[in-house]
Amino acid sequence: MQKQELTKEQEQIARFAKAMGHPIRIAILQMLANQTCCFHGDMSEVLPIAKSTLSQHLNELKDAGLIQGEITPPTVKYCINKKNWVLVKELLGGFIEKVAF
């Protein structure tokens, strides 16, 4: 059998899955999904983590393209990246269907 290269789709699925691979990040995504946008300070009051740790999780989600942020000093407002969520649903849904028994 010949070795195969990883596809862009496989790499993108893995990137999204890695970004969602922490319970706090899931909580952040759920929080943002229930609102139009949310400020960093508001999230830090609700989630059981330090502000600096929250920033790291938000950066991971943002780097993966799952959320987007708007800086309006002194605050940062985050929301779901709707365009990429269409892609997330498509890729993860297709992957789950292919692997399902």
Jmol script that loads the backbone (N, CA, C; Angstrom):
load data "model"
ATOM      1  N   MET A   1       0.848  -1.174   0.000  1.00  0.00           N
ATOM      2  CA  MET A   1       0.000   0.000   0.000  1.00  0.00           C
ATOM      3  C   MET A   1       0.900   1.245   0.000  1.00  0.00           C
ATOM      4  N   GLN A   2       0.565   2.209  -0.800  1.00  0.00           N
ATOM      5  CA  GLN A   2       1.350   3.433  -0.941  1.00  0.00           C
ATOM      6  C   GLN A   2       0.980   4.450   0.136  1.00  0.00           C
ATOM      7  N   LYS A   3       2.004   5.140   0.659  1.00  0.00           N
ATOM      8  CA  LYS A   3       1.742   6.189   1.648  1.00  0.00           C
ATOM      9  C   LYS A   3       0.969   7.321   1.004  1.00  0.00           C
ATOM     10  N   GLN A   4       0.037   7.859   1.776  1.00  0.00           N
ATOM     11  CA  GLN A   4      -0.776   8.970   1.297  1.00  0.00           C
ATOM     12  C   GLN A   4      -0.422  10.238   2.059  1.00  0.00           C
ATOM     13  N   GLU A   5      -0.524  11.348   1.390  1.00  0.00           N
ATOM     14  CA  GLU A   5      -0.337  12.645   2.026  1.00  0.00           C
ATOM     15  C   GLU A   5      -1.619  13.018   2.766  1.00  0.00           C
ATOM     16  N   LEU A   6      -1.481  13.789   3.822  1.00  0.00           N
ATOM     17  CA  LEU A   6      -2.668  14.289   4.511  1.00  0.00           C
ATOM     18  C   LEU A   6      -3.349  15.322   3.635  1.00  0.00           C
ATOM     19  N   THR A   7      -4.667  15.313   3.644  1.00  0.00           N
ATOM     20  CA  THR A   7      -5.409  16.281   2.848  1.00  0.00           C
ATOM     21  C   THR A   7      -5.587  17.578   3.635  1.00  0.00           C
ATOM     22  N   LYS A   8      -5.877  18.646   2.937  1.00  0.00           N
ATOM     23  CA  LYS A   8      -6.161  19.926   3.596  1.00  0.00           C
ATOM     24  C   LYS A   8      -7.375  19.782   4.502  1.00  0.00           C
ATOM     25  N   GLU A   9      -8.340  18.979   4.074  1.00  0.00           N
ATOM     26  CA  GLU A   9      -9.545  18.748   4.884  1.00  0.00           C
ATOM     27  C   GLU A   9      -9.182  18.062   6.201  1.00  0.00           C
ATOM     28  N   GLN A  10      -8.327  17.054   6.157  1.00  0.00           N
ATOM     29  CA  GLN A  10      -7.912  16.365   7.375  1.00  0.00           C
ATOM     30  C   GLN A  10      -7.181  17.320   8.319  1.00  0.00           C
ATOM     31  N   GLU A  11      -6.312  18.138   7.757  1.00  0.00           N
ATOM     32  CA  GLU A  11      -5.582  19.099   8.574  1.00  0.00           C
ATOM     33  C   GLU A  11      -6.515  20.135   9.194  1.00  0.00           C
ATOM     34  N   GLN A  12      -7.525  20.582   8.450  1.00  0.00           N
ATOM     35  CA  GLN A  12      -8.459  21.574   8.973  1.00  0.00           C
ATOM     36  C   GLN A  12      -9.351  20.977  10.058  1.00  0.00           C
ATOM     37  N   ILE A  13      -9.809  19.757   9.853  1.00  0.00           N
ATOM     38  CA  ILE A  13     -10.609  19.083  10.888  1.00  0.00           C
ATOM     39  C   ILE A  13      -9.801  18.964  12.170  1.00  0.00           C
ATOM     40  N   ALA A  14      -8.543  18.556  12.043  1.00  0.00           N
ATOM     41  CA  ALA A  14      -7.684  18.407  13.216  1.00  0.00           C
ATOM     42  C   ALA A  14      -7.463  19.748  13.911  1.00  0.00           C
ATOM     43  N   ARG A  15      -7.298  20.817  13.143  1.00  0.00           N
ATOM     44  CA  ARG A  15      -7.083  22.152  13.728  1.00  0.00           C
ATOM     45  C   ARG A  15      -8.306  22.599  14.519  1.00  0.00           C
ATOM     46  N   PHE A  16      -9.486  22.428  13.937  1.00  0.00           N
ATOM     47  CA  PHE A  16     -10.715  22.788  14.640  1.00  0.00           C
ATOM     48  C   PHE A  16     -10.886  21.924  15.891  1.00  0.00           C
ATOM     49  N   ALA A  17     -10.664  20.618  15.758  1.00  0.00           N
ATOM     50  CA  ALA A  17     -10.834  19.707  16.892  1.00  0.00           C
ATOM     51  C   ALA A  17      -9.848  20.040  18.014  1.00  0.00           C
ATOM     52  N   LYS A  18      -8.611  20.359  17.662  1.00  0.00           N
ATOM     53  CA  LYS A  18      -7.619  20.723  18.679  1.00  0.00           C
ATOM     54  C   LYS A  18      -8.054  21.978  19.428  1.00  0.00           C
ATOM     55  N   ALA A  19      -8.533  22.970  18.681  1.00  0.00           N
ATOM     56  CA  ALA A  19      -8.968  24.225  19.311  1.00  0.00           C
ATOM     57  C   ALA A  19     -10.158  23.992  20.241  1.00  0.00           C
ATOM     58  N   MET A  20     -10.996  23.031  19.920  1.00  0.00           N
ATOM     59  CA  MET A  20     -12.162  22.738  20.759  1.00  0.00           C
ATOM     60  C   MET A  20     -11.870  21.681  21.814  1.00  0.00           C
ATOM     61  N   GLY A  21     -10.606  21.258  21.919  1.00  0.00           N
ATOM     62  CA  GLY A  21     -10.243  20.154  22.791  1.00  0.00           C
ATOM     63  C   GLY A  21     -10.032  20.489  24.256  1.00  0.00           C
ATOM     64  N   HIS A  22     -10.674  21.520  24.753  1.00  0.00           N
ATOM     65  CA  HIS A  22     -10.565  21.860  26.180  1.00  0.00           C
ATOM     66  C   HIS A  22     -11.948  22.295  26.665  1.00  0.00           C
ATOM     67  N   PRO A  23     -12.371  21.838  27.847  1.00  0.00           N
ATOM     68  CA  PRO A  23     -13.712  22.173  28.341  1.00  0.00           C
ATOM     69  C   PRO A  23     -13.976  23.676  28.461  1.00  0.00           C
ATOM     70  N   ILE A  24     -12.963  24.455  28.828  1.00  0.00           N
ATOM     71  CA  ILE A  24     -13.167  25.910  28.929  1.00  0.00           C
ATOM     72  C   ILE A  24     -13.454  26.492  27.554  1.00  0.00           C
ATOM     73  N   ARG A  25     -12.777  25.985  26.530  1.00  0.00           N
ATOM     74  CA  ARG A  25     -13.017  26.496  25.174  1.00  0.00           C
ATOM     75  C   ARG A  25     -14.426  26.149  24.701  1.00  0.00           C
ATOM     76  N   ILE A  26     -14.899  24.982  25.080  1.00  0.00           N
ATOM     77  CA  ILE A  26     -16.283  24.614  24.758  1.00  0.00           C
ATOM     78  C   ILE A  26     -17.239  25.566  25.480  1.00  0.00           C
ATOM     79  N   ALA A  27     -16.955  25.863  26.741  1.00  0.00           N
ATOM     80  CA  ALA A  27     -17.791  26.798  27.508  1.00  0.00           C
ATOM     81  C   ALA A  27     -17.782  28.180  26.861  1.00  0.00           C
ATOM     82  N   ILE A  28     -16.623  28.626  26.404  1.00  0.00           N
ATOM     83  CA  ILE A  28     -16.525  29.921  25.722  1.00  0.00           C
ATOM     84  C   ILE A  28     -17.376  29.916  24.461  1.00  0.00           C
ATOM     85  N   LEU A  29     -17.250  28.860  23.666  1.00  0.00           N
ATOM     86  CA  LEU A  29     -18.026  28.776  22.422  1.00  0.00           C
ATOM     87  C   LEU A  29     -19.526  28.745  22.702  1.00  0.00           C
ATOM     88  N   GLN A  30     -19.929  28.016  23.724  1.00  0.00           N
ATOM     89  CA  GLN A  30     -21.349  27.968  24.079  1.00  0.00           C
ATOM     90  C   GLN A  30     -21.838  29.337  24.537  1.00  0.00           C
ATOM     91  N   MET A  31     -21.015  30.028  25.317  1.00  0.00           N
ATOM     92  CA  MET A  31     -21.378  31.363  25.783  1.00  0.00           C
ATOM     93  C   MET A  31     -21.554  32.310  24.594  1.00  0.00           C
ATOM     94  N   LEU A  32     -20.603  32.280  23.667  1.00  0.00           N
ATOM     95  CA  LEU A  32     -20.676  33.165  22.501  1.00  0.00           C
ATOM     96  C   LEU A  32     -21.809  32.789  21.556  1.00  0.00           C
ATOM     97  N   ALA A  33     -22.134  31.509  21.487  1.00  0.00           N
ATOM     98  CA  ALA A  33     -23.219  31.064  20.614  1.00  0.00           C
ATOM     99  C   ALA A  33     -24.574  31.557  21.099  1.00  0.00           C
ATOM    100  N   ASN A  34     -24.673  31.831  22.402  1.00  0.00           N
ATOM    101  CA  ASN A  34     -25.937  32.295  22.978  1.00  0.00           C
ATOM    102  C   ASN A  34     -26.073  33.806  23.005  1.00  0.00           C
ATOM    103  N   GLN A  35     -25.061  34.520  22.481  1.00  0.00           N
ATOM    104  CA  GLN A  35     -25.073  35.979  22.482  1.00  0.00           C
ATOM    105  C   GLN A  35     -24.544  36.477  21.139  1.00  0.00           C
ATOM    106  N   THR A  36     -24.819  37.710  20.848  1.00  0.00           N
ATOM    107  CA  THR A  36     -24.260  38.305  19.639  1.00  0.00           C
ATOM    108  C   THR A  36     -22.757  38.430  19.782  1.00  0.00           C
ATOM    109  N   CYS A  37     -22.307  39.001  20.885  1.00  0.00           N
ATOM    110  CA  CYS A  37     -20.888  39.162  21.205  1.00  0.00           C
ATOM    111  C   CYS A  37     -20.748  39.227  22.718  1.00  0.00           C
ATOM    112  N   CYS A  38     -19.499  39.131  23.180  1.00  0.00           N
ATOM    113  CA  CYS A  38     -19.247  39.180  24.613  1.00  0.00           C
ATOM    114  C   CYS A  38     -17.878  39.804  24.852  1.00  0.00           C
ATOM    115  N   PHE A  39     -17.776  40.589  25.897  1.00  0.00           N
ATOM    116  CA  PHE A  39     -16.516  41.232  26.241  1.00  0.00           C
ATOM    117  C   PHE A  39     -15.661  40.308  27.107  1.00  0.00           C
ATOM    118  N   HIS A  40     -14.350  40.409  26.935  1.00  0.00           N
ATOM    119  CA  HIS A  40     -13.387  39.607  27.692  1.00  0.00           C
ATOM    120  C   HIS A  40     -13.650  39.719  29.185  1.00  0.00           C
ATOM    121  N   GLY A  41     -13.842  40.932  29.674  1.00  0.00           N
ATOM    122  CA  GLY A  41     -14.075  41.146  31.102  1.00  0.00           C
ATOM    123  C   GLY A  41     -15.318  40.453  31.613  1.00  0.00           C
ATOM    124  N   ASP A  42     -16.374  40.440  30.797  1.00  0.00           N
ATOM    125  CA  ASP A  42     -17.608  39.762  31.194  1.00  0.00           C
ATOM    126  C   ASP A  42     -17.396  38.245  31.286  1.00  0.00           C
ATOM    127  N   MET A  43     -16.648  37.707  30.333  1.00  0.00           N
ATOM    128  CA  MET A  43     -16.384  36.267  30.354  1.00  0.00           C
ATOM    129  C   MET A  43     -15.551  35.886  31.569  1.00  0.00           C
ATOM    130  N   SER A  44     -14.589  36.746  31.925  1.00  0.00           N
ATOM    131  CA  SER A  44     -13.710  36.429  33.058  1.00  0.00           C
ATOM    132  C   SER A  44     -14.479  36.420  34.374  1.00  0.00           C
ATOM    133  N   GLU A  45     -15.607  37.112  34.436  1.00  0.00           N
ATOM    134  CA  GLU A  45     -16.434  37.109  35.647  1.00  0.00           C
ATOM    135  C   GLU A  45     -17.264  35.838  35.761  1.00  0.00           C
ATOM    136  N   VAL A  46     -17.535  35.194  34.641  1.00  0.00           N
ATOM    137  CA  VAL A  46     -18.413  34.029  34.617  1.00  0.00           C
ATOM    138  C   VAL A  46     -17.635  32.716  34.642  1.00  0.00           C
ATOM    139  N   LEU A  47     -16.556  32.650  33.888  1.00  0.00           N
ATOM    140  CA  LEU A  47     -15.803  31.403  33.764  1.00  0.00           C
ATOM    141  C   LEU A  47     -14.833  31.223  34.937  1.00  0.00           C
ATOM    142  N   PRO A  48     -14.641  29.981  35.376  1.00  0.00           N
ATOM    143  CA  PRO A  48     -13.817  29.716  36.567  1.00  0.00           C
ATOM    144  C   PRO A  48     -12.312  29.649  36.277  1.00  0.00           C
ATOM    145  N   ILE A  49     -11.784  30.683  35.607  1.00  0.00           N
ATOM    146  CA  ILE A  49     -10.352  30.726  35.303  1.00  0.00           C
ATOM    147  C   ILE A  49      -9.852  32.161  35.413  1.00  0.00           C
ATOM    148  N   ALA A  50      -8.544  32.304  35.516  1.00  0.00           N
ATOM    149  CA  ALA A  50      -7.933  33.629  35.597  1.00  0.00           C
ATOM    150  C   ALA A  50      -8.026  34.336  34.242  1.00  0.00           C
ATOM    151  N   LYS A  51      -7.988  35.665  34.278  1.00  0.00           N
ATOM    152  CA  LYS A  51      -8.073  36.454  33.045  1.00  0.00           C
ATOM    153  C   LYS A  51      -6.975  36.093  32.057  1.00  0.00           C
ATOM    154  N   SER A  52      -5.763  35.875  32.553  1.00  0.00           N
ATOM    155  CA  SER A  52      -4.648  35.547  31.663  1.00  0.00           C
ATOM    156  C   SER A  52      -4.859  34.188  30.992  1.00  0.00           C
ATOM    157  N   THR A  53      -5.413  33.244  31.738  1.00  0.00           N
ATOM    158  CA  THR A  53      -5.701  31.924  31.172  1.00  0.00           C
ATOM    159  C   THR A  53      -6.831  32.026  30.156  1.00  0.00           C
ATOM    160  N   LEU A  54      -7.827  32.842  30.455  1.00  0.00           N
ATOM    161  CA  LEU A  54      -8.914  33.074  29.516  1.00  0.00           C
ATOM    162  C   LEU A  54      -8.368  33.649  28.208  1.00  0.00           C
ATOM    163  N   SER A  55      -7.458  34.582  28.319  1.00  0.00           N
ATOM    164  CA  SER A  55      -6.853  35.176  27.124  1.00  0.00           C
ATOM    165  C   SER A  55      -6.163  34.128  26.261  1.00  0.00           C
ATOM    166  N   GLN A  56      -5.485  33.190  26.884  1.00  0.00           N
ATOM    167  CA  GLN A  56      -4.810  32.125  26.136  1.00  0.00           C
ATOM    168  C   GLN A  56      -5.823  31.266  25.390  1.00  0.00           C
ATOM    169  N   HIS A  57      -6.920  30.925  26.050  1.00  0.00           N
ATOM    170  CA  HIS A  57      -7.952  30.110  25.404  1.00  0.00           C
ATOM    171  C   HIS A  57      -8.623  30.885  24.263  1.00  0.00           C
ATOM    172  N   LEU A  58      -8.892  32.149  24.485  1.00  0.00           N
ATOM    173  CA  LEU A  58      -9.489  32.969  23.425  1.00  0.00           C
ATOM    174  C   LEU A  58      -8.552  33.077  22.228  1.00  0.00           C
ATOM    175  N   ASN A  59      -7.264  33.212  22.479  1.00  0.00           N
ATOM    176  CA  ASN A  59      -6.291  33.275  21.381  1.00  0.00           C
ATOM    177  C   ASN A  59      -6.260  31.978  20.588  1.00  0.00           C
ATOM    178  N   GLU A  60      -6.341  30.856  21.263  1.00  0.00           N
ATOM    179  CA  GLU A  60      -6.353  29.563  20.570  1.00  0.00           C
ATOM    180  C   GLU A  60      -7.583  29.445  19.671  1.00  0.00           C
ATOM    181  N   LEU A  61      -8.736  29.832  20.186  1.00  0.00           N
ATOM    182  CA  LEU A  61      -9.966  29.789  19.386  1.00  0.00           C
ATOM    183  C   LEU A  61      -9.911  30.772  18.221  1.00  0.00           C
ATOM    184  N   LYS A  62      -9.336  31.929  18.473  1.00  0.00           N
ATOM    185  CA  LYS A  62      -9.216  32.944  17.423  1.00  0.00           C
ATOM    186  C   LYS A  62      -8.228  32.497  16.347  1.00  0.00           C
ATOM    187  N   ASP A  63      -7.099  31.942  16.758  1.00  0.00           N
ATOM    188  CA  ASP A  63      -6.102  31.459  15.799  1.00  0.00           C
ATOM    189  C   ASP A  63      -6.663  30.361  14.898  1.00  0.00           C
ATOM    190  N   ALA A  64      -7.557  29.551  15.450  1.00  0.00           N
ATOM    191  CA  ALA A  64      -8.180  28.483  14.667  1.00  0.00           C
ATOM    192  C   ALA A  64      -9.288  29.018  13.767  1.00  0.00           C
ATOM    193  N   GLY A  65      -9.672  30.273  13.977  1.00  0.00           N
ATOM    194  CA  GLY A  65     -10.723  30.864  13.157  1.00  0.00           C
ATOM    195  C   GLY A  65     -12.126  30.598  13.653  1.00  0.00           C
ATOM    196  N   LEU A  66     -12.255  30.075  14.873  1.00  0.00           N
ATOM    197  CA  LEU A  66     -13.586  29.764  15.396  1.00  0.00           C
ATOM    198  C   LEU A  66     -14.293  30.989  15.960  1.00  0.00           C
ATOM    199  N   ILE A  67     -13.510  31.946  16.442  1.00  0.00           N
ATOM    200  CA  ILE A  67     -14.086  33.190  16.942  1.00  0.00           C
ATOM    201  C   ILE A  67     -13.325  34.358  16.323  1.00  0.00           C
ATOM    202  N   GLN A  68     -13.880  35.536  16.473  1.00  0.00           N
ATOM    203  CA  GLN A  68     -13.184  36.747  16.045  1.00  0.00           C
ATOM    204  C   GLN A  68     -13.322  37.783  17.140  1.00  0.00           C
ATOM    205  N   GLY A  69     -12.323  38.646  17.212  1.00  0.00           N
ATOM    206  CA  GLY A  69     -12.314  39.660  18.255  1.00  0.00           C
ATOM    207  C   GLY A  69     -12.162  41.041  17.668  1.00  0.00           C
ATOM    208  N   GLU A  70     -12.751  41.990  18.351  1.00  0.00           N
ATOM    209  CA  GLU A  70     -12.664  43.394  17.945  1.00  0.00           C
ATOM    210  C   GLU A  70     -12.130  44.192  19.127  1.00  0.00           C
ATOM    211  N   ILE A  71     -11.008  44.842  18.908  1.00  0.00           N
ATOM    212  CA  ILE A  71     -10.376  45.611  19.981  1.00  0.00           C
ATOM    213  C   ILE A  71     -10.889  47.045  19.939  1.00  0.00           C
ATOM    214  N   THR A  72     -11.494  47.449  21.038  1.00  0.00           N
ATOM    215  CA  THR A  72     -11.912  48.836  21.226  1.00  0.00           C
ATOM    216  C   THR A  72     -11.422  49.232  22.614  1.00  0.00           C
ATOM    217  N   PRO A  73     -10.176  49.732  22.671  1.00  0.00           N
ATOM    218  CA  PRO A  73      -9.542  49.993  23.975  1.00  0.00           C
ATOM    219  C   PRO A  73     -10.482  50.699  24.946  1.00  0.00           C
ATOM    220  N   PRO A  74     -10.524  50.243  26.166  1.00  0.00           N
ATOM    221  CA  PRO A  74      -9.673  49.230  26.799  1.00  0.00           C
ATOM    222  C   PRO A  74     -10.271  47.833  26.771  1.00  0.00           C
ATOM    223  N   THR A  75     -11.260  47.566  25.949  1.00  0.00           N
ATOM    224  CA  THR A  75     -11.921  46.263  25.959  1.00  0.00           C
ATOM    225  C   THR A  75     -11.703  45.515  24.644  1.00  0.00           C
ATOM    226  N   VAL A  76     -11.962  44.204  24.721  1.00  0.00           N
ATOM    227  CA  VAL A  76     -11.944  43.358  23.536  1.00  0.00           C
ATOM    228  C   VAL A  76     -13.271  42.603  23.512  1.00  0.00           C
ATOM    229  N   LYS A  77     -13.933  42.680  22.375  1.00  0.00           N
ATOM    230  CA  LYS A  77     -15.233  42.032  22.202  1.00  0.00           C
ATOM    231  C   LYS A  77     -15.056  40.833  21.272  1.00  0.00           C
ATOM    232  N   TYR A  78     -15.608  39.688  21.661  1.00  0.00           N
ATOM    233  CA  TYR A  78     -15.484  38.460  20.873  1.00  0.00           C
ATOM    234  C   TYR A  78     -16.850  37.983  20.414  1.00  0.00           C
ATOM    235  N   CYS A  79     -16.860  37.313  19.266  1.00  0.00           N
ATOM    236  CA  CYS A  79     -18.075  36.679  18.774  1.00  0.00           C
ATOM    237  C   CYS A  79     -17.686  35.465  17.924  1.00  0.00           C
ATOM    238  N   ILE A  80     -18.659  34.629  17.656  1.00  0.00           N
ATOM    239  CA  ILE A  80     -18.457  33.452  16.806  1.00  0.00           C
ATOM    240  C   ILE A  80     -18.133  33.927  15.392  1.00  0.00           C
ATOM    241  N   ASN A  81     -17.176  33.267  14.745  1.00  0.00           N
ATOM    242  CA  ASN A  81     -16.877  33.533  13.342  1.00  0.00           C
ATOM    243  C   ASN A  81     -17.859  32.694  12.518  1.00  0.00           C
ATOM    244  N   LYS A  82     -18.976  33.289  12.155  1.00  0.00           N
ATOM    245  CA  LYS A  82     -20.070  32.554  11.519  1.00  0.00           C
ATOM    246  C   LYS A  82     -19.661  31.890  10.211  1.00  0.00           C
ATOM    247  N   LYS A  83     -18.827  32.562   9.449  1.00  0.00           N
ATOM    248  CA  LYS A  83     -18.375  31.991   8.171  1.00  0.00           C
ATOM    249  C   LYS A  83     -17.642  30.672   8.409  1.00  0.00           C
ATOM    250  N   ASN A  84     -16.743  30.666   9.384  1.00  0.00           N
ATOM    251  CA  ASN A  84     -15.989  29.452   9.653  1.00  0.00           C
ATOM    252  C   ASN A  84     -16.826  28.383  10.337  1.00  0.00           C
ATOM    253  N   TRP A  85     -17.879  28.785  11.066  1.00  0.00           N
ATOM    254  CA  TRP A  85     -18.724  27.774  11.689  1.00  0.00           C
ATOM    255  C   TRP A  85     -19.502  26.983  10.661  1.00  0.00           C
ATOM    256  N   VAL A  86     -19.798  27.582   9.541  1.00  0.00           N
ATOM    257  CA  VAL A  86     -20.410  26.827   8.443  1.00  0.00           C
ATOM    258  C   VAL A  86     -19.437  25.727   8.009  1.00  0.00           C
ATOM    259  N   LEU A  87     -18.158  26.087   7.887  1.00  0.00           N
ATOM    260  CA  LEU A  87     -17.127  25.121   7.512  1.00  0.00           C
ATOM    261  C   LEU A  87     -16.938  24.059   8.588  1.00  0.00           C
ATOM    262  N   VAL A  88     -16.940  24.459   9.857  1.00  0.00           N
ATOM    263  CA  VAL A  88     -16.800  23.500  10.959  1.00  0.00           C
ATOM    264  C   VAL A  88     -17.907  22.460  10.900  1.00  0.00           C
ATOM    265  N   LYS A  89     -19.142  22.926  10.764  1.00  0.00           N
ATOM    266  CA  LYS A  89     -20.287  22.013  10.706  1.00  0.00           C
ATOM    267  C   LYS A  89     -20.165  21.064   9.522  1.00  0.00           C
ATOM    268  N   GLU A  90     -19.759  21.588   8.398  1.00  0.00           N
ATOM    269  CA  GLU A  90     -19.627  20.791   7.183  1.00  0.00           C
ATOM    270  C   GLU A  90     -18.531  19.727   7.344  1.00  0.00           C
ATOM    271  N   LEU A  91     -17.352  20.161   7.779  1.00  0.00           N
ATOM    272  CA  LEU A  91     -16.224  19.236   7.898  1.00  0.00           C
ATOM    273  C   LEU A  91     -16.423  18.200   8.998  1.00  0.00           C
ATOM    274  N   LEU A  92     -16.797  18.662  10.193  1.00  0.00           N
ATOM    275  CA  LEU A  92     -16.974  17.715  11.299  1.00  0.00           C
ATOM    276  C   LEU A  92     -18.181  16.805  11.076  1.00  0.00           C
ATOM    277  N   GLY A  93     -19.246  17.373  10.525  1.00  0.00           N
ATOM    278  CA  GLY A  93     -20.418  16.559  10.230  1.00  0.00           C
ATOM    279  C   GLY A  93     -20.101  15.478   9.212  1.00  0.00           C
ATOM    280  N   GLY A  94     -19.376  15.842   8.164  1.00  0.00           N
ATOM    281  CA  GLY A  94     -18.990  14.864   7.147  1.00  0.00           C
ATOM    282  C   GLY A  94     -18.054  13.811   7.708  1.00  0.00           C
ATOM    283  N   PHE A  95     -17.129  14.237   8.545  1.00  0.00           N
ATOM    284  CA  PHE A  95     -16.192  13.304   9.163  1.00  0.00           C
ATOM    285  C   PHE A  95     -16.934  12.314  10.044  1.00  0.00           C
ATOM    286  N   ILE A  96     -17.839  12.789  10.871  1.00  0.00           N
ATOM    287  CA  ILE A  96     -18.601  11.910  11.770  1.00  0.00           C
ATOM    288  C   ILE A  96     -19.444  10.938  10.967  1.00  0.00           C
ATOM    289  N   GLU A  97     -20.053  11.392   9.890  1.00  0.00           N
ATOM    290  CA  GLU A  97     -20.855  10.514   9.034  1.00  0.00           C
ATOM    291  C   GLU A  97     -20.008   9.412   8.410  1.00  0.00           C
ATOM    292  N   LYS A  98     -18.801   9.755   7.973  1.00  0.00           N
ATOM    293  CA  LYS A  98     -17.913   8.773   7.337  1.00  0.00           C
ATOM    294  C   LYS A  98     -17.433   7.713   8.333  1.00  0.00           C
ATOM    295  N   VAL A  99     -17.271   8.117   9.590  1.00  0.00           N
ATOM    296  CA  VAL A  99     -16.731   7.203  10.592  1.00  0.00           C
ATOM    297  C   VAL A  99     -17.845   6.434  11.301  1.00  0.00           C
ATOM    298  N   ALA A 100     -19.070   6.921  11.235  1.00  0.00           N
ATOM    299  CA  ALA A 100     -20.190   6.298  11.951  1.00  0.00           C
ATOM    300  C   ALA A 100     -20.392   4.842  11.496  1.00  0.00           C
ATOM    301  N   PHE A 101     -20.817   4.025  12.424  1.00  0.00           N
ATOM    302  CA  PHE A 101     -21.043   2.608  12.147  1.00  0.00           C
ATOM    303  C   PHE A 101     -22.418   2.391  11.621  1.00  0.00           C
TER     304      PHE A 101
END
end "model"
wireframe off; spacefill off
backbone 0.3
color backbone group
